[in-house]
Amino acid sequence: MIPLLQVNKVEKFYNEETKVLKDISFEVYPGEFISIIGPSGAGKSTLLRCINRMVNFNQGTILFDEQNIGQLNKKELRKVRTKIGMIFQHYNLVPRLSVLENVLHGRFGYKTTLQGIFNRYTQKEKERAFFLLEKLGIEEHAYKRCDQLSGGQQQRVGICRALIQEPSLILCDEPIASLDPNSSKIIMDYLKMISSELGIAVVVNLHQVEVAQHYSDRIIGLNKGNIVFNNRSAALTNVEIQNIYSSNMQDLIMI
Amino acid sequence: MIDNKLKRSNWHIWFFLIAIVLFTYGSAAITQFNVVEGMITLPDALLWMLSNLFVTGESLAKLPIILAALFETIFTSIAATVFGAIIALFLGLFGSSKTMINKPLMLFSRFVASLSRNIPVVVWALVLLLSFGQNSVTGFLALFVGSTGFLTRAFIESIDEAGDKSIEGLQATGATYFQIVFKGVLPQCLPQVISWILFMVETNIRNATLIGILTGTGIGYVFDIYYKMLNYNVISLITLCIVVAVIVIDVCSNHVRKVIL
């Protein structure tokens, strides 16, 4: 099978002494569910943002769908971003706009600037938005303002916005870090369903090792900008966990 | 020990009090201003105001002229504010670190903002008077320049405050710059933007009166004429009209603010 995403020897530094990412290489296949774990400051967020070039990297290549991400111009980059959905810790919606509008924002990449500004969405797109809202169980909130929704509901709006892009890859930057355990489970279940049923590859940054083990096909362990683990989640032993977090097992809270 | 410290702080207070009194006395002596004399003339001045500054039936006949001038002033201020706001919105977008296009444009926008804001509107009016002469365009331009500067500054703050989270979210979907601005940034800071524009309209109506005296237009000009004719009854009517207009606009804009926020 051809990998959907190939990250090859990627390096990122702000100055010579502090390298955020060092020699990062891994592959993502269609429909795969991958978790990236590691201590705070290990470079998880930066790595994720390098993939859709929300952050520019300094060396190496990233191939997505046979396109070299590092060498795209502005227009090509926007085109690639439409194929990569992104979900954030703080949902990153527009709080004062309605749920429906926020979901439809996912179509911006397919539209001209003016179509986007004047809300020219096709009937099909609107139907698709309602279909997704229904699928994630928040269709009754479609006309509410986003800031009236709970965290878990807002995250589901975020997922809808990513899905309406018709992506082949979804990046999730700590999607459950500000949610309660109940909503966290709902969100993770949806993400799992997206990868297994829709065949969309999902890359998730996580803080909870147990959650990563439970949901992922593969886990990537990041420590100080290096990949120290990259294997099936069953292969993640206590020794490996200690290595990733560079601390003893008894110093870690495992849920 | 504590006693000593208390005594010392007491000593400081006395020192400053005496210094202030000496300073005040010194300035009064230099400018030949007699405080006592000023106090004594106060009741007389009040009495004069009460006996001269009241509206008579005769002065009410001038009401149509006054109202026409007042509306001219109000509309000039509103027009200046709206035009200023449109320019300021673009300068604000270029000037905010969240939505800037490039650095030179950001510095330019901030430079324009501080240049037009830090020179008082009255000074702008006097400067523009030299090139545009005594007409309502000068007043309009003076208010326009002042509002543009102030509003640019205010809009930059509002846009910065609106947060970069929604911007990042939209960027990741592949949205264009103007899609992000119109659908991510503006909806988020619109209440503050409108609130600042209303504040600017109020301020400009107050300023316009003063500027009208200089540029010979609007209510300021009418005020100036009757003031020089020593027609105090009309003057009091004009003042009353200005006060009522400012209060009405204040109430209206407060109501609008309550609805949008």
Interface residues (C-beta under 8 A of the other chain):
Chain A: N52 M54 L77 R78 K79 V80 R81 T82 I84 G85 M86 F88 H90 Y91 N92 L93 V94 P95 R96 L97 E101 H105 G106 F108 G109 K111 T113 G116 I117 G158 R161 Q165 L171
Chain B: K165 S166 E168 G169 L170 Q171 A172 T173 G174 A175 T176 Y177 F178 Q179 F182 K183 G184 P187 Q188 L190
